[in-house]
Amino acid sequence: NAGVMQNPRHLVRRRGQEARLRCSPMKGHSHVYWYRQLPEEGLKFMVYLQKENIIDESGMPKERFSAEFPKEGPSILRIQQVVRGDSAAYFCASSDPSETQYFGPGTRLLVL
Amino acid sequence: GESVGLHLPTLSVQEGDNSIINCAYSNSASDYFIWYKQESGKGPQFIIDIRSNMDKRQGQRVTVLLNKTVKHLSLQIAATQPGDSAVYFCAENVGAGSYQLTFGKGTKLSVIP
């Protein structure tokens, strides 16, 4: 029973490039959440999606960041024109409607 | 200017002893709480949860206690093992249709063999 899967596990980008982070939820889960974690800090909520719908994006920066969860395929977190401050670990979690969120291994983004 | 990183609170315990990790939460409206364990380079791993209508819940070797009066949550680990070494986060959810988890700063548990 595969858990939440994320890829790539590590991503290096130069300033100004685009970063695409992918997340496949646990089998049977239709709710996906993205969080960001800076070193030695807790996770910060970014966005909550269900299939083809953004439910809550209150934690996502208004510019350069977008997220989608299409009918088919993984959820994508997209960061355009990356800056050094975007360097962080990005975690995806999934749940069924019962609320408990299960996390993936994360993507560690490094912006040079 | 350059920001200074915050150092995580650290708890060191002898293997075989019990560990108690504490967490103060901020929102009196929170009605669901989760403890996660995060090992270096990995994602948070679910340990145990508790709803606000309970004050204690037990799992395998772990117990969570909730004191709503003082907004305090604790995680007790019995017979701590080297594999328990990790950073532990408490997370709260305010419910009422909100799905955001708000995470605490974390506590680093080091088990001395």
Boltz contact constraints between the chains, C-beta under 6 A:
constraints:
  - contact:
      token1: [A, 39]
      token2: [B, 5]
      max_distance: 6.0
  - contact:
      token1: [A, 40]
      token2: [B, 5]
      max_distance: 6.0
  - contact:
      token1: [A, 40]
      token2: [B, 6]
      max_distance: 6.0
  - contact:
      token1: [A, 40]
      token2: [B, 8]
      max_distance: 6.0
  - contact:
      token1: [A, 42]
      token2: [B, 89]
      max_distance: 6.0
  - contact:
      token1: [A, 42]
      token2: [B, 103]
      max_distance: 6.0
  - contact:
      token1: [A, 42]
      token2: [B, 104]
      max_distance: 6.0
  - contact:
      token1: [A, 42]
      token2: [B, 105]
      max_distance: 6.0
  - contact:
      token1: [A, 42]
      token2: [B, 106]
      max_distance: 6.0
  - contact:
      token1: [A, 43]
      token2: [B, 103]
      max_distance: 6.0
  - contact:
      token1: [A, 45]
      token2: [B, 100]
      max_distance: 6.0
  - contact:
      token1: [A, 48]
      token2: [B, 99]
      max_distance: 6.0
  - contact:
      token1: [A, 91]
      token2: [B, 43]
      max_distance: 6.0
  - contact:
      token1: [A, 102]
      token2: [B, 46]
      max_distance: 6.0
  - contact:
      token1: [A, 103]
      token2: [B, 43]
      max_distance: 6.0
  - contact:
      token1: [A, 103]
      token2: [B, 44]
      max_distance: 6.0
  - contact:
      token1: [A, 104]
      token2: [B, 43]
      max_distance: 6.0
  - contact:
      token1: [A, 105]
      token2: [B, 42]
      max_distance: 6.0
  - contact:
      token1: [A, 105]
      token2: [B, 43]
      max_distance: 6.0
  - contact:
      token1: [A, 106]
      token2: [B, 43]
      max_distance: 6.0
